[in-house]
Amino acid sequence: MQGPSRQAYAAFDDRLDAALAAGAGQAAEPAAATGVVAGDSVATIGESLFAFAGLLRDQPLVRRALTDPGRSPDEREALVRRLVGD
């Protein structure tokens, strides 16, 4: 059995692969299934990931809140959605 973090990472990895394939013009799934909005590019995805990583690096309180085992996965997801938008 895998922990929630591994499951979340696996789901993210699958969506990222699909988004990168879509950005390269090799979409394996429709955009609605991957969560990718038409026009997203690999560069935009990369910039967004680096920006979020910078946020986590620069804001230890946010980093702690997202890794706090006392918070439910739903609470952590809600925090991420508030930070980056839906």
C-alpha positions as CSV (number, residue, x, y, z in Angstrom):
1,M,0.0,0.0,0.0
2,Q,1.3,3.4,-0.9
3,G,1.0,6.5,1.3
4,P,-1.1,9.6,0.2
5,S,2.0,11.5,-0.8
6,R,3.1,8.7,-3.2
7,Q,-0.4,8.5,-4.6
8,A,-0.6,12.2,-5.1
9,Y,2.8,12.2,-6.8
10,A,1.8,9.4,-9.1
11,A,-1.4,11.2,-10.1
12,F,0.6,14.5,-10.6
13,D,3.2,12.6,-12.7
14,D,0.5,11.1,-15.0
15,R,-1.1,14.5,-15.5
16,L,2.2,16.2,-16.1
17,D,3.2,13.6,-18.7
18,A,-0.2,14.1,-20.5
19,A,0.2,17.9,-20.4
20,L,3.7,17.7,-21.8
21,A,2.5,15.4,-24.5
22,A,-0.3,17.7,-25.3
23,G,2.1,20.7,-25.4
24,A,4.3,18.8,-27.8
25,G,1.3,18.1,-30.0
26,Q,1.1,14.4,-29.1
27,A,-1.9,14.5,-26.9
28,A,-2.8,11.0,-25.8
29,E,-6.0,12.2,-24.0
30,P,-8.4,15.0,-24.6
31,A,-7.6,18.3,-22.8
32,A,-10.6,17.9,-20.4
33,A,-9.3,14.6,-19.2
34,T,-5.8,15.9,-18.4
35,G,-6.9,19.2,-16.9
36,V,-4.8,21.1,-19.6
37,V,-6.3,24.2,-21.1
38,A,-5.8,24.6,-24.8
39,G,-2.8,26.8,-25.5
40,D,-0.8,25.7,-22.5
41,S,2.8,25.1,-23.5
42,V,5.6,23.2,-22.0
43,A,7.4,26.5,-21.1
44,T,4.3,27.7,-19.2
45,I,4.0,24.5,-17.3
46,G,7.7,24.7,-16.4
47,E,7.5,28.3,-15.3
48,S,4.5,27.6,-13.1
49,L,6.2,24.6,-11.5
50,F,9.4,26.6,-10.8
51,A,7.3,29.5,-9.4
52,F,5.5,27.1,-7.0
53,A,8.8,25.6,-6.0
54,G,10.2,29.1,-5.3
55,L,7.1,29.8,-3.2
56,L,7.8,26.6,-1.1
57,R,11.5,27.5,-0.8
58,D,10.8,31.1,0.3
59,Q,7.8,30.5,2.5
60,P,8.6,27.9,5.3
61,L,5.1,28.3,6.8
62,V,3.4,27.3,3.6
63,R,5.8,24.4,3.2
64,R,5.1,23.2,6.7
65,A,1.3,23.6,6.2
66,L,1.5,21.4,3.1
67,T,3.5,18.7,4.8
68,D,1.8,18.7,8.1
69,P,0.5,15.2,8.8
70,G,-2.1,16.7,11.2
71,R,-3.9,18.3,8.2
72,S,-6.2,16.2,6.1
73,P,-5.4,15.7,2.4
74,D,-8.5,17.8,1.6
75,E,-7.2,20.7,3.7
76,R,-3.8,20.6,2.0
77,E,-5.5,20.5,-1.4
78,A,-7.7,23.4,-0.5
79,L,-4.5,25.4,0.5
80,V,-2.8,24.7,-2.8
81,R,-5.9,25.7,-4.7
82,R,-6.1,29.0,-2.8
83,L,-2.4,29.6,-3.5
84,V,-2.5,28.8,-7.2
85,G,-6.2,29.1,-8.1
86,D,-8.4,26.4,-9.6
